Amino acid sequence: MVRDAAGKRAETLSLHEGATVKGLIDRLVVLYGEQLRGYLYGDDGRILDYLLFSVNEQDIRILDGYETVLRDGDRVLVMPPIGGG
């Protein structure tokens, strides 16, 4: 899980104005290294499509995807897929 790679449950970061979800993901990979990259990116260098990202509890797929602009106080969650059976 992403939490395991980062070694913590939550992180608070200051980002530049106009930062996007993609920019945040890239910053987290720089902070936490290759183990986190392995949880987030496939061998092809693309973000794994089965991970769910939300900003303030809204799925980024109904916003602007990875280009969703973040604002001060936004809360971004990264979640593995939820399965059941």
MDAnalysis code that builds the backbone (N, CA, C; Angstrom):
import MDAnalysis as mda
import numpy as np

u = mda.Universe.empty(255, n_residues=85, atom_resindex=np.repeat(np.arange(85), 3), trajectory=True)
u.add_TopologyAttr("name", ["N", "CA", "C"] * 85)
u.add_TopologyAttr("resid", np.arange(1, 86))
u.add_TopologyAttr("resname", ["MET", "VAL", "ARG", "ASP", "ALA", "ALA", "GLY", "LYS", "ARG", "ALA", "GLU", "THR", "LEU", "SER", "LEU", "HIS", "GLU", "GLY", "ALA", "THR", "VAL", "LYS", "GLY", "LEU", "ILE", "ASP", "ARG", "LEU", "VAL", "VAL", "LEU", "TYR", "GLY", "GLU", "GLN", "LEU", "ARG", "GLY", "TYR", "LEU", "TYR", "GLY", "ASP", "ASP", "GLY", "ARG", "ILE", "LEU", "ASP", "TYR", "LEU", "LEU", "PHE", "SER", "VAL", "ASN", "GLU", "GLN", "ASP", "ILE", "ARG", "ILE", "LEU", "ASP", "GLY", "TYR", "GLU", "THR", "VAL", "LEU", "ARG", "ASP", "GLY", "ASP", "ARG", "VAL", "LEU", "VAL", "MET", "PRO", "PRO", "ILE", "GLY", "GLY", "GLY"])
u.atoms.positions = np.array([
    [0.830, -1.189, 0.000],
    [0.000, 0.000, 0.000],
    [0.872, 1.250, 0.000],
    [0.287, 2.330, -0.443],
    [0.984, 3.612, -0.477],
    [1.417, 4.012, 0.929],
    [0.571, 3.795, 1.895],
    [0.882, 4.130, 3.286],
    [2.163, 3.428, 3.737],
    [2.332, 2.180, 3.351],
    [3.525, 1.432, 3.724],
    [4.777, 2.028, 3.086],
    [4.686, 2.406, 1.828],
    [5.839, 2.969, 1.132],
    [6.243, 4.319, 1.718],
    [5.267, 5.117, 2.104],
    [5.560, 6.436, 2.662],
    [5.929, 6.350, 4.140],
    [5.499, 5.289, 4.793],
    [5.803, 5.123, 6.200],
    [4.929, 5.963, 7.119],
    [3.852, 6.492, 6.581],
    [2.933, 7.280, 7.401],
    [1.563, 7.297, 6.768],
    [0.594, 7.626, 7.573],
    [-0.796, 7.629, 7.136],
    [-1.184, 8.911, 6.420],
    [-0.556, 10.025, 6.796],
    [-0.911, 11.319, 6.208],
    [0.332, 12.185, 6.085],
    [0.264, 13.130, 5.184],
    [1.360, 14.070, 4.946],
    [0.755, 15.424, 4.641],
    [1.333, 16.473, 5.190],
    [0.913, 17.834, 4.872],
    [2.047, 18.502, 4.103],
    [1.723, 19.034, 2.930],
    [2.730, 19.670, 2.088],
    [2.284, 21.058, 1.677],
    [3.255, 21.915, 1.455],
    [2.998, 23.219, 0.844],
    [3.340, 23.083, -0.632],
    [2.418, 23.482, -1.475],
    [2.610, 23.393, -2.918],
    [2.516, 24.785, -3.521],
    [3.106, 24.938, -4.695],
    [3.020, 26.228, -5.369],
    [1.619, 26.444, -5.931],
    [1.257, 27.686, -6.129],
    [-0.050, 28.008, -6.701],
    [-0.166, 27.370, -8.079],
    [-1.298, 26.756, -8.338],
    [-1.522, 26.093, -9.614],
    [-1.063, 24.643, -9.644],
    [-0.580, 24.126, -8.512],
    [-0.135, 22.730, -8.455],
    [-1.305, 21.798, -8.756],
    [-0.998, 20.693, -9.389],
    [-2.013, 19.715, -9.779],
    [-1.838, 18.423, -8.993],
    [-2.815, 17.542, -9.120],
    [-2.711, 16.222, -8.499],
    [-1.472, 15.506, -9.027],
    [-1.233, 15.577, -10.324],
    [-0.039, 14.942, -10.911],
    [1.226, 15.518, -10.299],
    [1.287, 16.824, -10.131],
    [2.446, 17.452, -9.517],
    [2.643, 16.984, -8.083],
    [1.550, 16.819, -7.356],
    [1.620, 16.315, -5.992],
    [2.161, 14.883, -5.978],
    [1.665, 14.054, -6.873],
    [2.135, 12.673, -6.955],
    [3.638, 12.649, -7.224],
    [4.082, 13.442, -8.172],
    [5.512, 13.493, -8.493],
    [6.327, 13.970, -7.301],
    [5.824, 14.937, -6.568],
    [6.532, 15.444, -5.387],
    [6.629, 14.358, -4.315],
    [5.568, 13.609, -4.114],
    [5.602, 12.536, -3.127],
    [6.612, 11.452, -3.509],
    [6.712, 11.164, -4.798],
    [7.700, 10.180, -5.248],
    [9.112, 10.681, -4.970],
    [9.352, 11.963, -5.170],
    [10.671, 12.528, -4.853],
    [10.943, 12.396, -3.355],
    [9.934, 12.685, -2.539],
    [10.101, 12.623, -1.083],
    [10.314, 11.202, -0.564],
    [9.577, 10.240, -1.117],
    [9.570, 8.889, -0.562],
    [10.256, 7.836, -1.416],
    [10.703, 8.199, -2.588],
    [11.568, 7.326, -3.366],
    [10.908, 6.246, -4.195],
    [11.768, 5.342, -4.595],
    [11.392, 4.320, -5.565],
    [10.336, 3.349, -5.052],
    [10.308, 3.091, -3.763],
    [9.273, 2.184, -3.266],
    [7.891, 2.776, -3.518],
    [7.728, 4.072, -3.265],
    [6.437, 4.710, -3.539],
    [6.159, 4.736, -5.034],
    [7.174, 5.017, -5.826],
    [6.989, 4.994, -7.288],
    [6.440, 3.643, -7.729],
    [6.955, 2.568, -7.146],
    [6.498, 1.226, -7.505],
    [5.043, 0.974, -7.169],
    [4.526, 1.634, -6.156],
    [3.111, 1.497, -5.794],
    [2.204, 2.329, -6.698],
    [2.748, 3.417, -7.229],
    [1.916, 4.357, -7.991],
    [2.014, 4.216, -9.506],
    [3.181, 3.781, -9.991],
    [3.432, 3.760, -11.434],
    [3.667, 2.343, -11.925],
    [3.204, 2.072, -13.149],
    [3.471, 0.797, -13.797],
    [4.817, 0.839, -14.493],
    [5.206, -0.285, -15.063],
    [6.474, -0.388, -15.786],
    [6.537, 0.558, -16.982],
    [5.375, 0.943, -17.480],
    [5.317, 1.839, -18.638],
    [5.443, 3.313, -18.247],
    [5.600, 3.592, -16.936],
    [5.759, 4.977, -16.477],
    [4.456, 5.718, -16.269],
    [3.338, 5.028, -16.421],
    [2.036, 5.661, -16.228],
    [1.488, 5.335, -14.844],
    [0.711, 6.274, -14.299],
    [0.075, 6.039, -13.003],
    [-0.878, 4.861, -13.147],
    [-0.832, 3.952, -12.197],
    [-1.663, 2.752, -12.263],
    [-3.141, 3.127, -12.256],
    [-3.865, 2.610, -13.232],
    [-5.260, 3.027, -13.405],
    [-6.208, 2.436, -12.378],
    [-5.777, 1.474, -11.588],
    [-6.673, 0.917, -10.576],
    [-6.633, 1.685, -9.257],
    [-5.711, 2.631, -9.111],
    [-5.685, 3.464, -7.909],
    [-6.758, 4.536, -8.012],
    [-7.375, 4.840, -6.912],
    [-8.416, 5.865, -6.878],
    [-7.871, 7.087, -6.144],
    [-8.004, 8.244, -6.772],
    [-7.560, 9.497, -6.177],
    [-8.773, 10.396, -5.989],
    [-8.822, 11.068, -4.846],
    [-9.903, 12.024, -4.630],
    [-9.335, 13.307, -4.041],
    [-10.022, 14.391, -4.339],
    [-9.709, 15.699, -3.765],
    [-10.955, 16.142, -3.025],
    [-10.818, 16.334, -1.725],
    [-11.957, 16.723, -0.887],
    [-13.151, 15.797, -1.095],
    [-12.842, 14.503, -1.126],
    [-13.838, 13.437, -1.251],
    [-14.530, 13.378, -2.610],
    [-13.978, 14.048, -3.613],
    [-14.519, 13.954, -4.972],
    [-13.512, 13.215, -5.839],
    [-13.969, 12.183, -6.502],
    [-13.123, 11.402, -7.393],
    [-12.557, 12.335, -8.464],
    [-11.247, 12.276, -8.686],
    [-10.643, 13.184, -9.676],
    [-11.128, 12.898, -11.088],
    [-11.696, 11.717, -11.320],
    [-12.211, 11.410, -12.664],
    [-13.400, 12.281, -13.027],
    [-14.130, 12.812, -12.021],
    [-15.242, 13.719, -12.336],
    [-14.789, 15.179, -12.262],
    [-13.543, 15.385, -11.902],
    [-12.965, 16.737, -11.909],
    [-12.130, 16.854, -13.187],
    [-10.882, 17.229, -13.061],
    [-10.004, 17.332, -14.233],
    [-8.911, 16.273, -14.224],
    [-9.225, 15.117, -13.633],
    [-8.251, 14.030, -13.597],
    [-6.974, 14.463, -12.886],
    [-5.849, 13.993, -13.386],
    [-4.566, 14.321, -12.766],
    [-4.195, 15.790, -12.931],
    [-4.895, 16.489, -13.796],
    [-4.650, 17.926, -13.994],
    [-5.522, 18.784, -13.079],
    [-6.250, 18.169, -12.166],
    [-7.050, 18.908, -11.188],
    [-6.138, 19.826, -10.384],
    [-6.461, 21.106, -10.379],
    [-5.659, 22.092, -9.649],
    [-6.023, 22.039, -8.174],
    [-4.987, 22.011, -7.342],
    [-5.173, 21.960, -5.897],
    [-5.155, 23.362, -5.311],
    [-5.917, 23.534, -4.267],
    [-5.994, 24.817, -3.570],
    [-5.632, 24.620, -2.102],
    [-5.309, 25.707, -1.448],
    [-4.932, 25.661, -0.042],
    [-5.998, 24.937, 0.773],
    [-5.581, 23.976, 1.554],
    [-6.503, 23.242, 2.414],
    [-7.115, 22.005, 1.791],
    [-6.877, 21.758, 0.492],
    [-7.422, 20.559, -0.144],
    [-6.855, 19.306, 0.508],
    [-7.666, 18.281, 0.540],
    [-7.255, 16.986, 1.068],
    [-7.302, 15.982, -0.082],
    [-6.165, 15.381, -0.352],
    [-6.050, 14.411, -1.440],
    [-5.868, 13.029, -0.832],
    [-6.688, 12.095, -1.281],
    [-6.594, 10.710, -0.824],
    [-6.192, 9.813, -1.983],
    [-5.361, 8.829, -1.682],
    [-4.984, 7.791, -2.639],
    [-5.484, 6.488, -2.049],
    [-6.321, 5.805, -2.803],
    [-6.938, 4.595, -2.278],
    [-6.743, 3.428, -3.236],
    [-6.467, 2.250, -2.680],
    [-6.436, 1.064, -3.532],
    [-7.869, 0.729, -3.924],
    [-8.028, -0.094, -4.948],
    [-9.387, -0.496, -5.327],
    [-10.032, -1.281, -4.191],
    [-11.332, -1.141, -4.097],
    [-12.091, -1.847, -3.074],
    [-12.755, -3.037, -3.741],
    [-12.459, -4.190, -3.238],
    [-13.032, -5.385, -3.825],
    [-13.839, -6.149, -2.789],
    [-14.613, -7.013, -3.275],
    [-15.416, -7.820, -2.365],
    [-15.938, -9.035, -3.084],
    [-16.617, -9.793, -2.377],
    [-17.170, -10.945, -3.056],
    [-17.887, -11.864, -2.158],
])
